[in-house]
């Protein structure tokens, strides 16, 4: 690894360059390595950040909010998540573009832009607050509590509520372990995410192939294309049976299309604000969302892609003593040979993002949503109070469909609470229990590992900035990066535990996702300026991708605003939705 540079280094003939804020150190210079040659016979070696982040993408948005939305609206509103994923795949490629050139993660690049790191520090601390809120740990506690209790937890029961709190804290601490052991932290995360992708993906595909009807497949996947559909207030007989009944209220009568409504002269639909926050939460955390996409660029470096090959990676505190991380990035001179290699690297990253990450996000959203459409009872509308149990409630429907309904001796009208919480484990035959347990375990695995990747992403963002931007830390030997990582991990874990103990879990999800949308919207626009200001003109993104990022900036910011207004329920500001 090449020695790091300092502010006193003097460039020869303008190379390496030093654009942006001079408060950040000058890059080192080096040669761009050859990109891997694509081969169908060597696909595993072509996989890296896209695979890890694809597995991380099957998380809160896909398992928690997607099924809740589809359990009430069917697939009609999934187009909102589809736009989020399509914007994010372009965003992922563009933040990797910066890393391929510099070997630095995009978050460090943000602090290199003018007016300088002091200006960006408070802005990004505020935008990253969503990742500090441990909503995934509290969400993971729901299916884990169900496994422990043998039934879904009841928040009206003090002992159930206390159990969820204890398990939330244990989960939060437990998911930090892969970040402490195993050599390079990226390799530990990659192993965990690969296991998750195989186990959860295999189980969901099994259910989708053998226990889902064709019309459910059509409903879910067609929902990605139903642009303009919105949730509306009021009941209408849209299924054409002449009767407004419970079936109507669950599926199609609470959706209208904005463009169709305007064309038919009915004006702007009366949007149902009660579910706006949950819809925008689905948008925020479908794919990765917020600033949680930024580890894509860090993993690009640690995979050794582009100039990341010369920079190193972050080691764990246990088992990673041979690993080091340079304090500054390294760039290459622009010439015919480097431009040839550069184009190969951009194609390499784009191939993985468009062929691995994006399909995995769509499939990862479709399959859990398919479960709620297929297995939750269609004749009983999901109540607002049940939003946060919907994903776990699906386990009851899955078990009954696969192995048959369990006779508890209770009538539906005699025990409405039992219909919500489901059959107790002690009453289930072992095949029924096995399917029920596996469905819940998938929820634990999905949400828990997503908490781990979220925590790692936060640590990486700020540690990389500190490691490069703070003069005092630049005096540390490169092999001591693990000590900084572990120290920040302890602080992060302490803050998260405090929030789990004293902040309502519902509030954690709502405000996390509001901040996520603001953060991703702002970051989309900032990435445009980073790649324009810090990259040579020959390496800058094409106009189409710039336009997609600009649209993303508007889209996510707009969703954050309406979600925040709906959360506050300030009628003075949101009455325009009802006109």
C-alpha positions as a Python dict, from the first residue, in 0.01 Angstrom:
ca = {
    (1, 'X'): (0, 0, 0),
    (2, 'X'): (135, 341, -92),
    (3, 'X'): (218, 585, 185),
    (4, 'X'): (-43, 846, 256),
    (5, 'X'): (-4, 1206, 155),
    (6, 'X'): (-29, 1516, 370),
    (7, 'X'): (-137, 1875, 309),
    (8, 'X'): (229, 1964, 257),
    (9, 'X'): (263, 1728, -39),
    (10, 'X'): (332, 1906, -364),
    (11, 'X'): (179, 1771, -686),
    (12, 'X'): (389, 1748, -998),
    (13, 'X'): (232, 1883, -1318),
    (14, 'X'): (-110, 1896, -1150),
    (15, 'X'): (-114, 1525, -1066),
    (16, 'X'): (-248, 1401, -839),
    (17, 'X'): (-519, 1672, -847),
    (18, 'X'): (-661, 1846, -542),
    (19, 'X'): (-1009, 1977, -635),
    (20, 'X'): (-1278, 2085, -391),
    (21, 'X'): (-1207, 2192, -34),
    (22, 'X'): (-840, 2229, 54),
    (23, 'X'): (-932, 2140, 413),
    (24, 'X'): (-932, 1779, 295),
    (25, 'X'): (-595, 1619, 206),
    (26, 'X'): (-471, 1575, -150),
    (27, 'X'): (-522, 1236, -314),
    (28, 'X'): (-233, 1002, -383),
    (29, 'X'): (-159, 895, -742),
    (30, 'X'): (-144, 551, -893),
    (31, 'X'): (-242, 332, -1188),
    (32, 'X'): (-594, 205, -1254),
    (33, 'X'): (-589, -178, -1256),
    (34, 'X'): (-756, -390, -1519),
    (35, 'X'): (-1124, -473, -1466),
    (36, 'X'): (-1236, -838, -1444),
    (37, 'X'): (-1331, -993, -1775),
    (38, 'X'): (-1697, -1091, -1776),
    (39, 'X'): (-1761, -1463, -1816),
    (40, 'X'): (-2071, -1677, -1767),
    (41, 'X'): (-1839, -1947, -1632),
    (42, 'X'): (-1700, -1721, -1361),
    (43, 'X'): (-2006, -1540, -1231),
    (44, 'X'): (-1927, -1580, -860),
    (45, 'X'): (-1607, -1377, -895),
    (46, 'X'): (-1809, -1100, -1059),
    (47, 'X'): (-2033, -1058, -755),
    (48, 'X'): (-1952, -816, -474),
    (49, 'X'): (-2122, -504, -335),
    (50, 'X'): (-2440, -562, -537),
    (51, 'X'): (-2489, -907, -386),
    (52, 'X'): (-2429, -785, -30),
    (53, 'X'): (-2656, -483, -67),
    (54, 'X'): (-2921, -688, -252),
    (55, 'X'): (-2945, -910, 51),
    (56, 'X'): (-2948, -605, 280),
    (57, 'X'): (-3225, -458, 62),
    (58, 'X'): (-3462, -739, 169),
    (59, 'X'): (-3524, -563, 496),
    (60, 'X'): (-3764, -319, 654),
    (61, 'X'): (-3921, -198, 332),
    (62, 'X'): (-3964, -545, 185),
    (63, 'X'): (-4064, -742, 495),
    (64, 'X'): (-4223, -480, 719),
    (65, 'X'): (-4392, -206, 515),
    (66, 'X'): (-4448, -377, 178),
    (67, 'X'): (-4668, -657, 317),
    (68, 'X'): (-4861, -406, 528),
    (69, 'X'): (-4943, -196, 222),
    (70, 'X'): (-5035, -496, 4),
    (71, 'X'): (-5244, -654, 280),
    (72, 'X'): (-5473, -351, 259),
    (73, 'X'): (-5438, -231, -101),
    (74, 'X'): (-5318, -537, -290),
    (75, 'X'): (-5045, -465, -542),
    (76, 'X'): (-5196, -139, -666),
    (77, 'X'): (-4950, 94, -491),
    (78, 'X'): (-4624, -93, -550),
    (79, 'X'): (-4540, 146, -837),
    (80, 'X'): (-4432, 394, -568),
    (81, 'X'): (-4166, 149, -448),
    (82, 'X'): (-4071, 65, -808),
    (83, 'X'): (-3977, 428, -876),
    (84, 'X'): (-3771, 431, -558),
    (85, 'X'): (-3576, 121, -666),
    (86, 'X'): (-3518, 247, -1022),
    (87, 'X'): (-3377, 576, -896),
    (88, 'X'): (-3162, 401, -639),
    (89, 'X'): (-2998, 168, -892),
    (90, 'X'): (-2874, 471, -1088),
    (91, 'X'): (-2769, 636, -762),
    (92, 'X'): (-2571, 324, -665),
    (93, 'X'): (-2378, 324, -992),
    (94, 'X'): (-2302, 695, -964),
    (95, 'X'): (-2169, 679, -608),
    (96, 'X'): (-1954, 381, -717),
    (97, 'X'): (-1826, 596, -1006),
    (98, 'X'): (-1660, 825, -752),
    (99, 'X'): (-1505, 528, -569),
    (100, 'X'): (-1371, 370, -888),
    (101, 'X'): (-1179, 691, -955),
    (102, 'X'): (-1060, 776, -605),
    (103, 'X'): (-1073, 459, -393),
    (104, 'X'): (-1270, 666, -141),
    (105, 'X'): (-1635, 610, -41),
    (106, 'X'): (-1887, 867, -163),
    (107, 'X'): (-1943, 998, 190),
    (108, 'X'): (-1584, 1121, 202),
    (109, 'X'): (-1642, 1284, -136),
    (110, 'X'): (-1937, 1477, 6),
    (111, 'X'): (-1705, 1643, 256),
    (112, 'X'): (-1452, 1727, -18),
    (113, 'X'): (-1699, 1951, -199),
    (114, 'X'): (-1711, 2323, -126),
    (115, 'X'): (-1763, 2505, 101),
    (116, 'X'): (-1590, 2234, 303),
    (117, 'X'): (-1629, 1967, 572),
    (118, 'X'): (-1733, 2205, 851),
    (119, 'X'): (-2034, 2313, 643),
    (120, 'X'): (-2145, 1957, 558),
    (121, 'X'): (-2094, 1810, 906),
    (122, 'X'): (-2418, 1935, 1075),
    (123, 'X'): (-2623, 1876, 758),
    (124, 'X'): (-2527, 1511, 729),
    (125, 'X'): (-2549, 1448, 1103),
    (126, 'X'): (-2911, 1560, 1077),
    (127, 'X'): (-2980, 1359, 760),
    (128, 'X'): (-2824, 1047, 913),
    (129, 'X'): (-3042, 1057, 1225),
    (130, 'X'): (-3278, 806, 1062),
    (131, 'X'): (-3003, 544, 1067),
    (132, 'X'): (-2939, 606, 1435),
    (133, 'X'): (-3300, 518, 1522),
    (134, 'X'): (-3306, 141, 1587),
    (135, 'X'): (-3655, 70, 1445),
    (136, 'X'): (-3533, -254, 1285),
    (137, 'X'): (-3435, -396, 1625),
    (138, 'X'): (-3777, -320, 1772),
    (139, 'X'): (-3944, -464, 1460),
    (140, 'X'): (-3735, -782, 1481),
    (141, 'X'): (-3858, -830, 1837),
    (142, 'X'): (-4216, -888, 1714),
    (143, 'X'): (-4159, -1221, 1531),
    (144, 'X'): (-3896, -1325, 1787),
    (145, 'X'): (-4144, -1260, 2071),
    (146, 'X'): (-4399, -1469, 1882),
    (147, 'X'): (-4153, -1760, 1865),
    (148, 'X'): (-4075, -1722, 2235),
    (149, 'X'): (-4440, -1693, 2346),
    (150, 'X'): (-4585, -1936, 2095),
    (151, 'X'): (-4826, -1666, 1973),
    (152, 'X'): (-4807, -1309, 1846),
    (153, 'X'): (-4738, -1062, 2128),
    (154, 'X'): (-5023, -850, 2261),
    (155, 'X'): (-4921, -491, 2341),
    (156, 'X'): (-5207, -473, 2592),
    (157, 'X'): (-5031, -740, 2797),
    (158, 'X'): (-4757, -580, 3016),
    (159, 'X'): (-4546, -897, 3023),
    (160, 'X'): (-4556, -925, 2643),
    (161, 'X'): (-4461, -561, 2611),
    (162, 'X'): (-4168, -604, 2851),
    (163, 'X'): (-4050, -915, 2664),
    (164, 'X'): (-4045, -722, 2336),
    (165, 'X'): (-3836, -450, 2498),
    (166, 'X'): (-3583, -698, 2640),
    (167, 'X'): (-3558, -885, 2310),
    (168, 'X'): (-3516, -558, 2120),
    (169, 'X'): (-3212, -473, 2330),
    (170, 'X'): (-3068, -825, 2300),
    (171, 'X'): (-3115, -821, 1922),
    (172, 'X'): (-2954, -481, 1896),
    (173, 'X'): (-2644, -598, 2080),
    (174, 'X'): (-2640, -936, 1904),
    (175, 'X'): (-2636, -795, 1551),
    (176, 'X'): (-2320, -601, 1636),
    (177, 'X'): (-2116, -922, 1677),
    (178, 'X'): (-2041, -973, 1303),
    (179, 'X'): (-1897, -622, 1309),
    (180, 'X'): (-1647, -716, 1581),
    (181, 'X'): (-1518, -1058, 1468),
    (182, 'X'): (-1403, -1215, 1145),
    (183, 'X'): (-1115, -1023, 983),
    (184, 'X'): (-1237, -770, 728),
    (185, 'X'): (-1579, -639, 838),
    (186, 'X'): (-1700, -645, 477),
    (187, 'X'): (-1631, -1020, 453),
    (188, 'X'): (-1829, -1087, 773),
    (189, 'X'): (-2124, -889, 642),
    (190, 'X'): (-2099, -1066, 306),
    (191, 'X'): (-2116, -1411, 469),
    (192, 'X'): (-2418, -1319, 682),
    (193, 'X'): (-2603, -1161, 390),
    (194, 'X'): (-2535, -1456, 159),
    (195, 'X'): (-2684, -1698, 413),
    (196, 'X'): (-2986, -1472, 456),
    (197, 'X'): (-3040, -1443, 80),
    (198, 'X'): (-3027, -1822, 30),
    (199, 'X'): (-3246, -1916, 330),
    (200, 'X'): (-3514, -1647, 305),
    (201, 'X'): (-3515, -1639, -74),
    (202, 'X'): (-3546, -2017, -96),
    (203, 'X'): (-3838, -2029, 148),
    (204, 'X'): (-4026, -1746, -23),
    (205, 'X'): (-3976, -1895, -369),
    (206, 'X'): (-4106, -2229, -238),
    (207, 'X'): (-4424, -2065, -107),
    (208, 'X'): (-4468, -1854, -419),
    (209, 'X'): (-4434, -2150, -656),
    (210, 'X'): (-4644, -2405, -469),
    (211, 'X'): (-4895, -2208, -261),
    (212, 'X'): (-4967, -1882, -446),
    (213, 'X'): (-5234, -1850, -713),
    (214, 'X'): (-5166, -1706, -1058),
    (215, 'X'): (-5392, -1407, -992),
    (216, 'X'): (-5178, -1319, -688),
    (217, 'X'): (-4866, -1313, -907),
    (218, 'X'): (-5045, -1093, -1157),
    (219, 'X'): (-5172, -858, -887),
    (220, 'X'): (-4829, -806, -733),
    (221, 'X'): (-4615, -770, -1045),
    (222, 'X'): (-4873, -557, -1232),
    (223, 'X'): (-4870, -324, -931),
    (224, 'X'): (-4519, -211, -1024),
    (225, 'X'): (-4664, -56, -1343),
    (226, 'X'): (-4985, 104, -1210),
    (227, 'X'): (-4841, 455, -1210),
    (228, 'X'): (-5075, 716, -1063),
    (229, 'X'): (-5265, 490, -821),
    (230, 'X'): (-5323, 651, -481),
    (231, 'X'): (-5510, 549, -163),
    (232, 'X'): (-5841, 733, -134),
    (233, 'X'): (-6110, 798, 127),
    (234, 'X'): (-6455, 650, 76),
    (235, 'X'): (-6600, 328, -57),
    (236, 'X'): (-6692, 258, -419),
    (237, 'X'): (-6797, -64, -589),
    (238, 'X'): (-6497, -91, -819),
    (239, 'X'): (-6512, -472, -848),
    (240, 'X'): (-6849, -449, -1021),
    (241, 'X'): (-7048, -690, -806),
    (242, 'X'): (-7311, -427, -721),
    (243, 'X'): (-7241, -452, -348),
    (244, 'X'): (-7005, -251, -129),
    (245, 'X'): (-6889, -518, 113),
    (246, 'X'): (-6587, -623, 320),
    (247, 'X'): (-6407, -767, 21),
    (248, 'X'): (-6430, -431, -156),
    (249, 'X'): (-6299, -243, 146),
    (250, 'X'): (-5987, -458, 168),
    (251, 'X'): (-5872, -451, -190),
    (252, 'X'): (-5979, -229, -472),
    (253, 'X'): (-6232, 27, -360),
    (254, 'X'): (-5982, 239, -167),
    (255, 'X'): (-5753, 301, -465),
    (256, 'X'): (-5802, 554, -742),
    (257, 'X'): (-5579, 665, -1026),
    (258, 'X'): (-5487, 1033, -1037),
    (259, 'X'): (-5460, 1049, -1416),
    (260, 'X'): (-5785, 859, -1473),
    (261, 'X'): (-5969, 1075, -1220),
    (262, 'X'): (-5853, 1396, -1384),
    (263, 'X'): (-5933, 1266, -1734),
    (264, 'X'): (-6286, 1167, -1631),
    (265, 'X'): (-6348, 1510, -1479),
    (266, 'X'): (-6367, 1387, -1118),
    (267, 'X'): (-6082, 1616, -1014),
    (268, 'X'): (-5805, 1536, -770),
    (269, 'X'): (-5885, 1221, -566),
    (270, 'X'): (-5953, 1252, -195),
    (271, 'X'): (-5635, 1089, -67),
    (272, 'X'): (-5649, 881, 251),
    (273, 'X'): (-5395, 1050, 476),
    (274, 'X'): (-5420, 786, 749),
    (275, 'X'): (-5188, 557, 550),
    (276, 'X'): (-4965, 816, 384),
    (277, 'X'): (-4690, 779, 643),
    (278, 'X'): (-4674, 404, 592),
    (279, 'X'): (-4673, 440, 213),
    (280, 'X'): (-4386, 686, 222),
    (281, 'X'): (-4208, 455, 468),
    (282, 'X'): (-4231, 180, 205),
    (283, 'X'): (-4081, 420, -49),
    (284, 'X'): (-3804, 524, 191),
    (285, 'X'): (-3680, 175, 276),
    (286, 'X'): (-3755, -16, -43),
    (287, 'X'): (-3422, -106, -194),
    (288, 'X'): (-3188, 38, 67),
    (289, 'X'): (-3298, 398, 117),
    (290, 'X'): (-3176, 702, 304),
    (291, 'X'): (-2800, 709, 338),
    (292, 'X'): (-2791, 331, 372),
    (293, 'X'): (-2702, 308, 1),
    (294, 'X'): (-2366, 472, 65),
    (295, 'X'): (-2197, 145, 179),
    (296, 'X'): (-2224, 38, -187),
    (297, 'X'): (-1929, 266, -258),
    (298, 'X'): (-1743, 149, 54),
    (299, 'X'): (-1791, -214, -43),
    (300, 'X'): (-1671, -127, -395),
    (301, 'X'): (-1347, -12, -236),
    (302, 'X'): (-1317, -315, -10),
    (303, 'X'): (-1393, -553, -296),
    (304, 'X'): (-1076, -406, -450),
    (305, 'X'): (-1258, -265, -753),
    (306, 'X'): (-1111, 29, -941),
    (307, 'X'): (-868, 234, -735),
    (308, 'X'): (-1002, 63, -425),
    (309, 'X'): (-742, -207, -492),
    (310, 'X'): (-470, 33, -370),
    (311, 'X'): (-649, 168, -61),
    (312, 'X'): (-732, -126, 169),
    (313, 'X'): (-1031, -196, 394),
    (314, 'X'): (-1170, -172, 747),
    (315, 'X'): (-1071, -471, 966),
    (316, 'X'): (-1268, -602, 1264),
    (317, 'X'): (-1123, -550, 1611),
    (318, 'X'): (-1083, -932, 1647),
    (319, 'X'): (-910, -1125, 1368),
    (320, 'X'): (-823, -838, 1138),
    (321, 'X'): (-476, -734, 1248),
    (322, 'X'): (-317, -784, 905),
    (323, 'X'): (-551, -535, 734),
    (324, 'X'): (-495, -163, 689),
    (325, 'X'): (-678, 136, 539),
    (326, 'X'): (-504, 429, 374),
    (327, 'X'): (-595, 772, 510),
    (328, 'X'): (-656, 916, 163),
    (329, 'X'): (-779, 795, -172),
    (330, 'X'): (-574, 738, -483),
    (331, 'X'): (-654, 858, -836),
    (332, 'X'): (-512, 775, -1179),
    (333, 'X'): (-391, 998, -1465),
    (334, 'X'): (-619, 1035, -1767),
    (335, 'X'): (-480, 876, -2082),
    (336, 'X'): (-597, 639, -2354),
    (337, 'X'): (-511, 324, -2158),
    (338, 'X'): (-670, 438, -1831),
    (339, 'X'): (-987, 548, -2014),
    (340, 'X'): (-1015, 203, -2172),
    (341, 'X'): (-987, 39, -1831),
    (342, 'X'): (-1223, 296, -1680),
    (343, 'X'): (-1503, 210, -1922),
    (344, 'X'): (-1463, -156, -1835),
    (345, 'X'): (-1492, -81, -1464),
    (346, 'X'): (-1806, 131, -1509),
    (347, 'X'): (-1964, -147, -1715),
    (348, 'X'): (-1860, -397, -1448),
    (349, 'X'): (-2028, -201, -1167),
    (350, 'X'): (-2336, -123, -1377),
    (351, 'X'): (-2373, -490, -1473),
    (352, 'X'): (-2378, -599, -1110),
    (353, 'X'): (-2619, -326, -1001),
    (354, 'X'): (-2867, -372, -1287),
    (355, 'X'): (-2840, -752, -1306),
    (356, 'X'): (-2809, -840, -936),
    (357, 'X'): (-2913, -558, -705),
    (358, 'X'): (-3216, -426, -895),
    (359, 'X'): (-3382, -764, -970),
    (360, 'X'): (-3318, -875, -612),
    (361, 'X'): (-3494, -563, -483),
    (362, 'X'): (-3802, -619, -700),
    (363, 'X'): (-3819, -990, -617),
    (364, 'X'): (-3745, -918, -252),
    (365, 'X'): (-4038, -676, -238),
    (366, 'X'): (-4273, -890, -445),
    (367, 'X'): (-4237, -1218, -257),
    (368, 'X'): (-4311, -1096, 101),
    (369, 'X'): (-4594, -880, -39),
    (370, 'X'): (-4728, -1184, -220),
    (371, 'X'): (-4749, -1362, 115),
    (372, 'X'): (-4974, -1095, 266),
    (373, 'X'): (-5202, -1088, -40),
    (374, 'X'): (-5220, -1466, -53),
    (375, 'X'): (-5233, -1562, 313),
    (376, 'X'): (-5394, -1280, 513),
    (377, 'X'): (-5777, -1311, 531),
    (378, 'X'): (-5935, -1100, 256),
    (379, 'X'): (-6272, -1068, 425),
    (380, 'X'): (-6136, -881, 726),
    (381, 'X'): (-5981, -539, 656),
    (382, 'X'): (-5650, -473, 826),
    (383, 'X'): (-5707, -220, 1104),
    (384, 'X'): (-5476, 75, 1165),
    (385, 'X'): (-5376, -77, 1501),
    (386, 'X'): (-5257, -393, 1323),
    (387, 'X'): (-5010, -225, 1085),
    (388, 'X'): (-4704, -330, 1280),
    (389, 'X'): (-4819, -690, 1324),
    (390, 'X'): (-4916, -758, 963),
    (391, 'X'): (-4590, -924, 858),
    (392, 'X'): (-4595, -1155, 1160),
    (393, 'X'): (-4972, -1220, 1124),
    (394, 'X'): (-4894, -1362, 781),
    (395, 'X'): (-4721, -1657, 949),
    (396, 'X'): (-5057, -1783, 1074),
    (397, 'X'): (-5205, -1774, 724),
    (398, 'X'): (-4900, -1944, 572),
    (399, 'X'): (-4911, -2229, 826),
    (400, 'X'): (-5284, -2285, 777),
    (401, 'X'): (-5253, -2285, 397),
    (402, 'X'): (-4958, -2527, 386),
    (403, 'X'): (-5069, -2774, 656),
    (404, 'X'): (-5440, -2705, 710),
    (405, 'X'): (-5641, -2501, 958),
    (406, 'X'): (-5598, -2584, 1326),
    (407, 'X'): (-5922, -2643, 1516),
    (408, 'X'): (-5905, -2456, 1848),
    (409, 'X'): (-6268, -2513, 1939),
    (410, 'X'): (-6333, -2136, 1924),
    (411, 'X'): (-6566, -1958, 1688),
    (412, 'X'): (-6442, -1651, 1506),
    (413, 'X'): (-6703, -1431, 1670),
    (414, 'X'): (-6638, -1576, 2016),
    (415, 'X'): (-6270, -1491, 2024),
    (416, 'X'): (-6179, -1195, 1801),
    (417, 'X'): (-5851, -1151, 1984),
    (418, 'X'): (-5752, -1505, 1885),
    (419, 'X'): (-5810, -1414, 1519),
    (420, 'X'): (-5548, -1139, 1557),
    (421, 'X'): (-5293, -1326, 1764),
    (422, 'X'): (-5343, -1664, 1599),
    (423, 'X'): (-5328, -2017, 1733),
    (424, 'X'): (-5088, -2086, 2018),
    (425, 'X'): (-4784, -2302, 1946),
    (426, 'X'): (-4901, -2565, 2196),
    (427, 'X'): (-5215, -2619, 1988),
    (428, 'X'): (-5032, -2665, 1657),
    (429, 'X'): (-4941, -3005, 1509),
    (430, 'X'): (-4568, -3023, 1439),
    (431, 'X'): (-4595, -2968, 1058),
    (432, 'X'): (-4807, -2659, 1118),
    (433, 'X'): (-4568, -2534, 1386),
    (434, 'X'): (-4265, -2591, 1161),
    (435, 'X'): (-4408, -2375, 880),
    (436, 'X'): (-4528, -2111, 1128),
    (437, 'X'): (-4185, -2104, 1297),
    (438, 'X'): (-3996, -2086, 965),
    (439, 'X'): (-4205, -1790, 847),
    (440, 'X'): (-4140, -1604, 1169),
    (441, 'X'): (-3771, -1698, 1166),
    (442, 'X'): (-3742, -1550, 817),
    (443, 'X'): (-3876, -1225, 962),
    (444, 'X'): (-3617, -1235, 1241),
    (445, 'X'): (-3338, -1307, 992),
    (446, 'X'): (-3449, -1039, 746),
    (447, 'X'): (-3495, -759, 996),
    (448, 'X'): (-3207, -851, 1227),
    (449, 'X'): (-2944, -870, 954),
    (450, 'X'): (-3076, -545, 808),
    (451, 'X'): (-3013, -388, 1146),
    (452, 'X'): (-2654, -514, 1129),
    (453, 'X'): (-2597, -373, 780),
    (454, 'X'): (-2756, -42, 879),
    (455, 'X'): (-2527, -14, 1182),
    (456, 'X'): (-2221, -103, 974),
    (457, 'X'): (-2322, 157, 714),
    (458, 'X'): (-2344, 434, 974),
    (459, 'X'): (-2006, 342, 1118),
    (460, 'X'): (-1841, 326, 777),
    (461, 'X'): (-1974, 664, 667),
    (462, 'X'): (-1846, 855, 963),
    (463, 'X'): (-1528, 660, 1029),
    (464, 'X'): (-1412, 711, 670),
    (465, 'X'): (-1476, 1085, 698),
    (466, 'X'): (-1296, 1110, 1033),
    (467, 'X'): (-1007, 892, 908),
    (468, 'X'): (-947, 1121, 610),
    (469, 'X'): (-1070, 1458, 734),
    (470, 'X'): (-932, 1492, 1087),
    (471, 'X'): (-560, 1585, 1096),
    (472, 'X'): (-515, 1419, 1437),
    (473, 'X'): (-640, 1083, 1307),
    (474, 'X'): (-423, 1109, 997),
    (475, 'X'): (-126, 1077, 1232),
    (476, 'X'): (-242, 726, 1332),
    (477, 'X'): (-82, 426, 1167),
    (478, 'X'): (-305, 280, 896),
    (479, 'X'): (-330, -53, 1082),
    (480, 'X'): (-513, 114, 1373),
    (481, 'X'): (-836, 185, 1183),
    (482, 'X'): (-1003, -108, 1366),
    (483, 'X'): (-962, 72, 1700),
    (484, 'X'): (-1150, 374, 1566),
    (485, 'X'): (-1420, 149, 1419),
    (486, 'X'): (-1470, -33, 1751),
    (487, 'X'): (-1477, 292, 1952),
    (488, 'X'): (-1746, 446, 1733),
    (489, 'X'): (-1937, 115, 1741),
    (490, 'X'): (-1957, 133, 2122),
    (491, 'X'): (-2092, 490, 2108),
    (492, 'X'): (-2345, 398, 1837),
    (493, 'X'): (-2466, 94, 2033),
    (494, 'X'): (-2507, 299, 2350),
    (495, 'X'): (-2720, 564, 2176),
    (496, 'X'): (-2936, 294, 2014),
    (497, 'X'): (-2997, 115, 2344),
    (498, 'X'): (-3106, 439, 2505),
    (499, 'X'): (-3356, 498, 2224),
    (500, 'X'): (-3496, 145, 2251),
    (501, 'X'): (-3553, 195, 2622),
    (502, 'X'): (-3710, 538, 2612),
    (503, 'X'): (-3857, 600, 2263),
    (504, 'X'): (-4180, 444, 2134),
    (505, 'X'): (-4111, 183, 1863),
    (506, 'X'): (-4384, 322, 1636),
    (507, 'X'): (-4223, 665, 1651),
    (508, 'X'): (-3888, 509, 1559),
    (509, 'X'): (-4022, 373, 1231),
    (510, 'X'): (-4221, 682, 1130),
    (511, 'X'): (-3945, 935, 1194),
    (512, 'X'): (-3666, 710, 1062),
    (513, 'X'): (-3835, 683, 725),
    (514, 'X'): (-3922, 1052, 704),
    (515, 'X'): (-3555, 1133, 755),
    (516, 'X'): (-3458, 857, 510),
    (517, 'X'): (-3657, 1024, 231),
    (518, 'X'): (-3507, 1366, 306),
    (519, 'X'): (-3158, 1215, 317),
    (520, 'X'): (-3184, 1025, -11),
    (521, 'X'): (-3343, 1322, -189),
    (522, 'X'): (-3066, 1555, -77),
    (523, 'X'): (-2795, 1299, -146),
    (524, 'X'): (-2916, 1240, -505),
    (525, 'X'): (-2861, 1607, -584),
    (526, 'X'): (-2532, 1626, -395),
    (527, 'X'): (-2390, 1330, -590),
    (528, 'X'): (-2449, 1523, -913),
    (529, 'X'): (-2228, 1806, -784),
    (530, 'X'): (-1966, 1566, -644),
    (531, 'X'): (-1916, 1387, -976),
    (532, 'X'): (-1918, 1716, -1168),
    (533, 'X'): (-1680, 1899, -934),
    (534, 'X'): (-1432, 1628, -835),
    (535, 'X'): (-1411, 1397, -1136),
    (536, 'X'): (-1231, 1483, -1461),
    (537, 'X'): (-1470, 1565, -1746),
    (538, 'X'): (-1384, 1238, -1923),
    (539, 'X'): (-1514, 1037, -1626),
    (540, 'X'): (-1833, 1227, -1546),
    (541, 'X'): (-2180, 1065, -1574),
    (542, 'X'): (-2396, 1096, -1887),
    (543, 'X'): (-2682, 1348, -1894),
    (544, 'X'): (-2954, 1085, -1863),
    (545, 'X'): (-2820, 961, -1531),
    (546, 'X'): (-2786, 1317, -1405),
    (547, 'X'): (-3152, 1371, -1494),
    (548, 'X'): (-3253, 1055, -1303),
    (549, 'X'): (-3066, 1175, -995),
    (550, 'X'): (-3231, 1517, -1020),
    (551, 'X'): (-3573, 1353, -1042),
    (552, 'X'): (-3484, 1138, -742),
    (553, 'X'): (-3398, 1447, -544),
    (554, 'X'): (-3746, 1585, -607),
    (555, 'X'): (-3929, 1254, -561),
    (556, 'X'): (-3783, 1158, -223),
    (557, 'X'): (-3800, 1511, -85),
    (558, 'X'): (-4165, 1543, -190),
    (559, 'X'): (-4249, 1214, -18),
    (560, 'X'): (-4069, 1326, 297),
    (561, 'X'): (-4265, 1651, 308),
    (562, 'X'): (-4611, 1495, 268),
    (563, 'X'): (-4525, 1222, 518),
    (564, 'X'): (-4415, 1477, 776),
    (565, 'X'): (-4725, 1689, 722),
    (566, 'X'): (-4950, 1385, 746),
    (567, 'X'): (-4773, 1281, 1065),
    (568, 'X'): (-4832, 1619, 1222),
    (569, 'X'): (-5193, 1609, 1096),
    (570, 'X'): (-5185, 1986, 1043),
    (571, 'X'): (-5506, 2043, 844),
    (572, 'X'): (-5407, 2396, 751),
    (573, 'X'): (-5114, 2267, 545),
    (574, 'X'): (-5259, 1946, 402),
    (575, 'X'): (-5613, 2043, 304),
    (576, 'X'): (-5502, 2062, -60),
    (577, 'X'): (-5498, 1680, -62),
    (578, 'X'): (-5874, 1682, -9),
    (579, 'X'): (-5967, 1933, -279),
}
